Amino acid sequence: MNLLFVCYGNICRSPMAEGLAKKELGARAHIESVGIAPNSNRPSEEAVWIMKALYNIDISGHHPRPVSAVPFSHFDYIIALDYSIYAQLKAGHEIPEEKLYGWDIEDPFGQGLGAYQEAVRRIEDRLRQFLHTIGVE
């Protein structure tokens, strides 16, 4: 399975989702993340900290990338981490409806560690639901 997570800057939500999915799926899947408009060369410090503290996952080596860095055709599932990103992907890219999913994860950037903790826990819940829906557990 090839899975792509997309958020705005590829510094918070999508790298956290990528880390959780890699831990959950291991070698059963190829997982990447990108952003609609990345403007940094590393993940947010809060995302790195919360992933290490709560899940013992190190995302410090993540390098944010734009959506143009990956061919959507290589992925079985593309998950937009909020409905705005979903709408942008749907309108601006030819992604088959059955491949594109929209989640409702609020962007924690600039809102403190509590917002990051809430975001990653919601990502974890949505990931479990998604994997159950597609028959992967």
N, C-alpha and C positions, 0 to 999 in steps of 0.2 A: 504494500500500500504506500502511496506517495501522498503526503499531506502538507498543505501550505497554510500558514497562519498570516493574516494581514491586519495591521493596525495603521495608525497614522504615521508615527515616527520610527517604528521598529526599534524602540528603546525600552519599552515597558511591557505592554500586554503581549505582543506577539513573541518576544523572546521568552517571557515567562511561560506562555502556552507551549512553545517549542520545547522548552526544558521539561515541563511536566509530561508532555506526550512522549518524548524520548525516554524518560524514565519508565513510563507505563508500558510502552510498546517495544522498546529495545530494538533488536535487529529485525523485528517483524515489519518495520516501516521505515521509510525515508521521510524525514521531517525537516522542513525549512520554515523561515519566516522572513517577511519583507514589510516595508512600509509605503504608504501612499506618498509621503513627503519627508523622508528622513533628513535630519539636519545635524546629526552628531556622528561621531566615529566610534561610539561605545554605548553600551546600555546605561540606563540611569543607575546611579549608586543605590537608590532605594530598591530598585528591582533586583539588583545583584544581592543586596543584603537580605531582603525578604526571602528570596529563593534559597539562599544558603542557610538562613536561620530556621525556616519552616520545613524545608524539604531536603536539605543537604545536597542541593543542585547548584553547581557553579556555572553561571552564565556570564562571568566576567570577560571571557574571550570572545563574546558575540560582537560581530561587526554589522551595524545597521546597513541595510541595502534597500534600494527602491524596487517597486514592483517590476520595473523594466529589466531588472537583473535576472529574472526567471521566466521561462516559457510556461505559461499556464497549462499548456497542453500536456506537460509532463506530470501533472498532478491529478490524482483521482478525486481529491476533495480539496476545496479552497474555503477556508473559514475566515470570514470578515468578523473582527471582534466587536464591531458595533454596526448599527443599521445605516449610519452615514457612510461608512466604508463599504458596506454591502451595496448601497445604492451607487456609489462611485464605480465600483468594480462592474456592476451590472450594466451601467450606462456606457462605460468607457472601454470595455473589453468584451470580446466574444467568448464568454464562459458559459458552457451549457448549464441550464437551470439545475440539473440533477447533481452538478459538481459544486455549486456555490451555496454556502450556508452563512447565515447571519446570526451572530450572537449579540447579547445586550450587555457587554462588559464596559462599564464607565472607565474612561481614561483617568488613571490615578496621578498623572504627571503634575507635579507642583502642589499636591494635596496632602503630603505627609505619609508616613509609614502606615497609618491606619487605612488609608485609601488603597495602598498597595496590597495590604493584607486582605482587604475585602475583595479586591480585583482578582488576586490569585486564587482565593477560595472559590469565587464564582467561576473562574476559568476551570478549576479542578472539577466542580460540579457539572459544568456544561460538557467537559471532555468525557466524563463518565457517561452522561446521557447520550452523547453523540456516539461513542463507541458501542453502547448497548443498541442504539437505533440501527447502526450499520452491521451489527452482528459480530463485533469484535470485543472480546472481554478477557 
